[in-house]
Each structure stands twice: as C-alpha cells, then as structure tokens.
Amino acid sequence: MKIGFVQFDPAFGEVEKNLSRAASLIEGVEADLLVLPELFSTGYLFTSKQEAIDLSEEVPDGRTVKALTAVAKEKGVHIVAGLAEWDDGRIHNSAVLVSARGHVGTYRKIHLFFEEKLWFDPGDREPEVFDIGSCRVGMMVCFDWFFPETARVLALKGADIICHSANLVLPYCQDAMITRCLENRVFAVTCNRTGLERRGGKTLAYTGRSQIVDPRGQVLYRAERETDEVHVADVDVTAARDKQLNEHNNLFGDRRSQFYGVLVQKF
C-alpha cells in the first residue's frame, strides 16, 4: 500500500486557509493513507485558554472532520490529522482518522508537552488500533514519542502502522522514532509541521523533517526542514506482522511482563 505525509506550515487561527492548503497539497497525490501535522487546522502556539476554546470543535461534527472527509472521499484515501477537540467542556489535543465514509476514530493526546498543559486536557482513553482493511492503524501525537509505552501498546494491539502527527521543536524525535519502529517491528509515519510561530512574545521554530520508517528501522524517506512537501512510499504491511527476530527470538514472545511491574507504578 501507499503511505505518506503532508508537511506544511499552518497559519495560526486561520482554519479555512489551513484546510484549503492541506487539500491543495493532497490534490495530486495517490495514496492509501496520509498523515497531517498535529493541530494542522489551528496552528500550535496558543496564548490563552480562550483561544483553545474558540478554535476547538466537536468530533465528528466539526468543520475539520467534514473537510477531511470530503478530501478522503474525492481521493479514496484514509487521512490522519491533528486538531483541537471540544468534548463537553473539555479540550483535547487530538488526532482523527477519517475515510471516504467519514470519521473512523479519534485519539486524544495522553502526554501533553510544556504549555499544552495550560490549554488542553490530557487524553482519557487508552490508544486504540483501527482496522482500515489494507492495514491496522494506531495514532500518536507529538510528545507521545518520548514515552516508549505508547508505541508498545499500539504494537501489542496489532498496529501495522503508527501515524504520528507532530509539531516538533526538540531535535531528537526523528531519530528516536527509528528505535520505536525497530523495537516494535512497525511502520511509522511522522508528519511534522514547518515554519516559525511568533505570538504573545513567544517564538517556536519547528523542525520539519517528516519521515517514513519501516519495521527494521530504515528511514524510507525524510523531508527537508523548511519545505512544504508531500511524500508517499510503497510498503508491504505484512513486514510489520513478523515479530520473529531469528529462529530463537520472537519480539513479543520473549517479553517477560511479570518483571515489568514498575512500568505502571506512580512516582
């Protein structure tokens, strides 16, 4: 199947402009699954809780999911994208999966980064895996990469591909995701944004370099830091279903979870 990313520079607060830009970038692309950045429709650098409230929307009835569904229907593609989700007074930094038929699933970011904790509520659901026919998809959002448990949960639940919407500012993620793929034998598409945001006396510079990594930790493609770019790679998803490392070692069969109790302790 063909999987890829849509890397670009969203404009803060300009939802219609960002939706239009994403649609135009996807227009000439043939793919089965595409990943867009974290908070792609709103921008990232919030300066108040009220801004987050004003720019959040219900899922699946909000304009972003509707716009993505229209693109998915036209192109025959599944799309994963980040948005600000309103849910009965709570605001989540979420990723949605849509198809030509509409909303398939939502993941709410569990690990909030820096000032996100001022604007968003942490995710309240365990990460899920969604069977889209051609593959099984799991979602992560940005800082989730820092916690290897997130990718491991998705892999144990059967994910073939981890769709990772991001607004990365730290320099480590792209290389760390190679390890996440290797230690779980999964594909991962990290879609990062580009550009600078300057708001409220603050500046964030995003690292771009969106990438596609295979289950053996090989970078199939990595974008440049500053350019808008769409890239699609042909992959064989069955490679993510073989957890046998050699004739004696199976990645999941060799786990000795009885000794991992400390992983779920609170400190």
Long-range contacts (C-beta under 8 A, 24 or more apart in sequence): 1-32, 1-33, 1-134, 1-135, 1-234, 1-235, 1-237, 2-30, 2-31, 2-32, 2-33, 2-232, 2-233, 2-234, 2-235, 3-31, 3-32, 3-33, 3-34, 3-35, 3-161, 3-187, 3-189, 3-212, 3-232, 3-233, 3-235, 4-29, 4-31, 4-33, 4-34, 4-35, 4-189, 4-212, 4-230, 4-231, 4-232, 4-233, 5-34, 5-35, 5-36, 5-189, 5-190, 5-191, 5-210, 5-211, 5-212, 5-223, 5-230, 5-231, 6-34, 6-35, 6-36, 6-37, 6-191, 6-230, 7-37, 7-191, 7-192, 7-193, 7-194, 7-208, 7-210, 7-223, 7-227, 7-228, 7-229, 7-230, 8-37, 8-40, 8-193, 8-194, 8-228, 8-229, 9-193, 9-194, 9-195, 9-206, 9-228, 10-37, 10-39, 10-40, 10-41, 10-42, 10-43, 10-44, 10-193, 10-195, 11-43, 12-42, 12-43, 12-44, 12-45, 12-197, 12-199, 13-42, 13-43, 13-51, 13-55, 14-43, 15-41, 15-42, 15-55, 15-63, 15-64, 18-42, 18-43, 19-63, 19-64, 19-67, 19-68, 22-71, 22-81, 23-67, 23-71, 25-228, 25-230, 26-71, 26-75, 26-77, 26-79, 26-230, 29-75, 29-77, 29-230, 29-232, 30-75, 30-232, 31-75, 31-77, 31-232, 32-77, 32-78, 32-134, 33-77, 33-78, 33-79, 33-80, 33-132, 33-134, 33-135, 33-137, 33-161, 33-163, 33-189, 34-77, 34-78, 34-79, 34-80, 34-230, 34-232, 35-79, 35-80, 35-81, 35-163, 35-164, 35-165, 35-189, 35-190, 35-191, 36-79, 36-80, 36-81, 36-82, 36-165, 36-191, 37-81, 37-82, 37-165, 37-166, 37-167, 37-191, 37-192, 37-193, 38-82, 38-93, 38-95, 38-141, 38-142, 38-165, 38-166, 38-167, 38-193, 39-82, 39-83, 39-84, 39-93, 39-167, 40-81, 40-82, 40-83, 40-165, 40-193, 41-81, 41-83, 41-84, 42-83, 42-84, 43-197, 44-167, 44-193, 44-197, 44-204, 45-197, 45-198, 45-199, 45-200, 45-202, 45-204, 46-115, 46-119, 47-199, 47-200, 47-202, 48-119, 49-118, 49-119, 51-119, 52-84, 52-91, 52-119, 52-120, 53-86, 53-91, 55-84, 56-83, 56-84, 56-85, 56-86, 56-91, 57-83, 57-84, 57-85, 57-86, 58-85, 58-86, 58-87, 59-83, 59-85, 59-87, 59-94, 59-96, 59-103, 59-106, 60-96, 60-98, 60-102, 60-103, 62-86, 64-96, 65-96, 65-98, 65-102, 65-103, 68-96, 68-98, 69-98, 69-99, 69-100, 69-101, 69-102, 69-103, 72-98, 72-99, 72-100, 73-100, 73-101, 76-100, 78-104, 78-132, 78-137, 80-137, 80-139, 80-163, 80-165, 81-165, 82-141, 82-165, 82-167, 84-120, 90-121, 90-124, 91-119, 91-120, 91-121, 92-120, 92-121, 92-123, 92-124, 93-120, 93-141, 94-123, 94-141, 95-139, 95-140, 95-141, 95-163, 95-165, 97-130, 97-132, 97-137, 97-139, 97-163, 99-132, 104-130, 104-132, 105-130, 105-139, 107-138, 107-139, 107-140, 107-141, 109-141, 109-142, 109-143, 109-144, 110-144, 110-147, 110-150, 111-143, 111-144, 111-146, 111-147, 111-150, 112-143, 113-142, 113-143, 116-143, 126-153, 127-153, 127-154, 127-157, 128-157, 129-154, 129-157, 129-158, 129-159, 134-237, 135-160, 135-161, 135-237, 136-160, 136-161, 137-161, 137-162, 137-163, 138-162, 138-163, 139-163, 139-164, 139-165, 140-164, 140-165, 141-165, 141-166, 142-166, 142-167, 142-168, 145-173, 145-176, 145-177, 145-180, 145-190, 146-173, 146-176, 148-180, 148-183, 149-263, 151-180, 151-183, 151-184, 151-186, 151-188, 152-183, 152-184, 154-184, 154-186, 155-184, 155-185, 155-186, 155-252, 156-252, 159-186, 159-240, 160-186, 160-187, 160-237, 160-240, 160-241, 161-186, 161-187, 161-188, 161-189, 161-237, 161-240, 162-186, 162-187, 162-188, 162-189, 163-188, 163-189, 163-191, 164-188, 164-189, 164-190, 164-191, 165-191, 166-190, 166-191, 166-192, 166-193, 167-192, 167-193, 167-204, 167-206, 168-192, 168-206, 168-207, 169-204, 169-205, 169-206, 169-207, 170-207, 171-207, 173-207, 174-207, 174-209, 174-211, 174-222, 177-211, 177-213, 178-213, 178-217, 178-219, 179-217, 181-213, 181-214, 181-215, 181-216, 181-217, 182-215, 182-216, 182-217, 183-251, 184-215, 184-251, 185-215, 185-216, 185-239, 185-240, 185-242, 185-243, 185-251, 186-215, 186-240, 187-212, 187-213, 187-214, 187-215, 187-235, 187-237, 187-239, 187-240, 188-212, 188-213, 194-225, 194-226, 194-227, 194-228, 195-226, 214-239, 215-239, 215-240, 215-242
